[in-house]
Amino acid sequence: MSQRPINENPADPLEAYLRNLTRRRFFGSMAGGLLGGLGTTALGSLIGDRPAFAGTRVSEVDEILASLPHHAPKAKRVIYMHMEGAPSQLDLFDYKPNLHDRFDEDLPDSIRDGQRITTMTSGQARFPVAPTMFKFDRYENNEDGVMLSEILPYTGKMAKDICFIRSMHTSAINHEPGITFFQTGSEIPGRPCFGSWMSYGLGSMNSDLPTFVVMITQGIGNMQALSARFWGSGFLPSEHQGCKLRAGRDAVLHLRDPDGVSREDRRRMLDLAAKMNEEEFAESLDPEVQARIAQYEMAYRMQMSVPELTDISDESEATLEMYGPDVRTPGSFAANCLQARRLSERGVRFIQLYMRGWDQHGNLPSEIRAQAKAVDQPQAALLADLKQRGMLDDTLVLWAGEFGRTVYSQGTLQRENYGRDHHPRCFTVWLAGGGVKPGISYGKTDDFSYNIVENPVEVHDLHATMLNQLGIDHERLAYRHQGRDYRLTDVHGKVVKDILT
């Protein structure tokens, strides 16, 4: 035990840390020398965070983790396309033809009903109704047909495989908390994101690639910052955080060996580092040391697997043509959609694609047209490609932004030029595959696409439903942190059974 005198003042964080570290070493030696494996499990609850499930004892945790999934899953993996900046549901999905007769009318007070609005429009003297300038076309699905914007023709052709949720809502009204909420189930930073929860609960299907991969596409127009914490593991072990794949020669930074270093040299270095880390873990019992060892080993294996993954020379011309002309441009949405399919084939559990640039407060018609052109053909091709390979049935695909857009214009309103402010009360997301009913629309909004009038779905409900399709009971998957059991859905969420097969 440490010989350093310790101040008994518990308010001193440094002294508290040192006292805890001393306990870790004491209990670690006791567990290893006297109590054996059972002692390690029991004393582990005293020396830091442990995975747990709500309503269970710590000693039961390992058994319950091993029992996952909780029920037969419909999906093995998730592809989550996040449209960062919040696309306008009125210009893409939520068909409101009667609004054309209300052009430039003030939004009725009874519709806004005192809703809080951002500082970007709170000073406006008027809230003029801005109907979309785009035509909508009817596409075949399993109901009477679905109306989608003319700027999404390829997505429209896949409508029979898509479940459109038109009644999504959120509590966040600004981008940073909005994206954080969609990723982690909380507007407050620091929680694990969806991909990390999935990695923690279900583990890997390919030991040579990360369980959770992130790719980013630069869009057109105003782009919000993307924080690495959006794919962070929070208080879960760091091995569960997302691995960012970059465009260009080095898909993962620092993965290649330096000049003059052979693969055998790298292996010897890793073996030595692993031995030193194991000695450190025996002293500190810090789980992050084990995570560090696992990440070094994963990087070593990825030196072989990532170059093979990113080399698309084995793809047929027909496949490349299906994804569109940008598919050979690294970092484009088309290229990332193709990579998402390749990652899915190779057993990656959670694949997240970010498409930046949907924050259209002004000049919306020209910007959203360009954004839609960049994503429409690739995302439709991804669905079609998964389907033709027999993978859509067990792949759950989500397309979403962090909130929607207002029916009223921000700033000057013209028939072919307008902008829209943030709108959390209602917007559209869509799901496909993974046991979700294809070809349906769920939920409805009022005549102004401002309020939900049927079947509201909140963010926790969406998370609960997706976890359900992965074989996970969202009320049972939790992690004990600082004396409390946390879960992705917190204390909320219900499975939306009406959209499931």
Secondary structure, DSSP 8 states (H G I E B T S, - for coil): ---S-----TT-HHHHHHHHHHHHHHHHHHIIIIIHHHHHHHHHTTSS-EEE-TT--GGGHHHHHHH-SSS--S-SEEEEEEETT---HHHHT---GGGGGGTT-B--HHHHTT----TTTTT-S--BB---SS-EEEE--SSS-EEEETT-HHHHHTGGGEEEEEEEE-S--SHHHHHHHHHHSSSSTTS--HHHHHHHHH--S-TTS-SEEEEEE--SS------GGGG--TTS-GGGS-EE--SSS-SSTT-S--TT--HHHHHHHHHHHHHHHHHHHHHH--HHHHHHHHHHHHHHHHHHHHHHHH--TTS-HHHHHHH-GGGGSTTSHHHHHHHHHHHHHTT-SEEEEEE-----SSSHHHHHHHHHHHHHHHHHHHHHHHHHTT-GGGEEEEEE-SSEEEEEESS--BTTB--EEEE-S-EEEEEESTTB-SSEEE-EE-TTSSSEEE--EEHHHHHHHHHHHTT--TTT-EEEETTEEE-TTTT-----GGGB-
